[in-house]
Amino acid sequence: MNWPATLPQGLLKSSFSDGPPDNLLRTQMEAGPAKVRRRTTAGVRPLSGAMRVTAAQWAIFKTFFDTDLQSGALSFAFPDPDNEAATITVRLLNYKRASAGGLDFKLELTFEVVP
């Protein structure tokens, strides 16, 4: 499944953030430093950002999230913020909508990038 072509095809650069996967397992020892090991060879990593959408695009997004993604249970292809010609596989964890003035909204999205 793909991100709808009728929605913005990227995150606003001023809102974009990502980071490394939380892929370590720490075990505290009785004395000395904790033991640390990698959990898996491919962990999920966080990605978040915002986009500006119209009222019509908001309705498209809601249908995509509620119906196509089954309220965020399914993953989909999203435009790669680092390479506009590529896509990455993500799951949408959360979203927030706020007024952006007029009839437009600022849609803040929180993803996890899956390997």
N, C-alpha and C positions, 0 to 999 in steps of 0.2 A: 504494500500500500504506500502511496506517496502523499506528501503534503499537497493540499489543493493548489492548483495553478492560479486560482482566482484570489488567493491570499498573497500578501507580500512575500517575496522570495528570499528574505534575509532579515537578520536582526539589526537593529540600529547599532551602529559602531559604538556610540557613546554609552550603550547599556550592556554590551556584550561582556561576559566573563565565563571562564572555564578553569579547570584545574586538573590535577592528576587523579587517578582512581584511588579510592580508599581500599588498598589491596594488601595491607599488612595485618598480621596477627601478632599481638604483643602478649607476652606472658610475664607477669611480675615475679621476680625471684625473691626469696626471703632476704637475700643480701646481694648486693651488686646490681649491675644494670639488668634491665629487662631483656628477655630473649625475644628476638624479632625475626619473623620469617614471612615470606610472601605467601599469601593465601592461594592465589591462582595465577596463571600466566597471562590472563586477559581479564582485567576488571572493568567495571563500568565507571565512567568518569562524569562529573557534573558539567552542565552547560546551562547558562541562563542568559536572558536578554529580553528586549522589548521590541515591539513593532507598533506602528500606528495603523489603525484599521477604521474603516467607515462602518456605519450602522449595518449596511448590507453585508460587509465582510465579517462582521461580528456574528451575524446569523449563520453564515457559512461555517465559521469556526466552531460555533456551538454544535451544529449538526455533525461536523467532522468528529469532534471530541466525544459527544454523547453517543452517537450511533456507530460511526465507522471505527473509532478507537475503543468502543465499549467502555467509556468513561476513563480512558487512559490505560486499559489493560493490554492493548496491542501496540507493537512497535511499528514504525513507519520510516520511510526515507525522507530526510530533511536536507535542504541545501547546506552544504558544508561552509561554515563561516570563513574557513581558511582557503578554500578553493571553490570559486563560484561555478566551476564546470563539473563539480563532483557532488555527491550526496553522502550523508552519514546515516546510520541507523540509530534511531532514538526512541525513547518512550517519554511521553509527556507526563511529568509527575504532578505539576500544579500550574495554575494560571491565576492571574489577577487582572481585573479590568478597572480602569479609571478613566474619567473624562479627560480628553485632550483638547477641549475647547470646541465649540460648535457641535456638530453631530459626530465628531470623530472620537475614538477611544485609544488609549494607550493600553496595549495588551502585554503584560509581563508574563513570560513563559519560563518554566523550570523543567529541564530535560535531564535524562541520563542517557549518555551515549553508550550503546551496547556493542560489544565486540562482534 
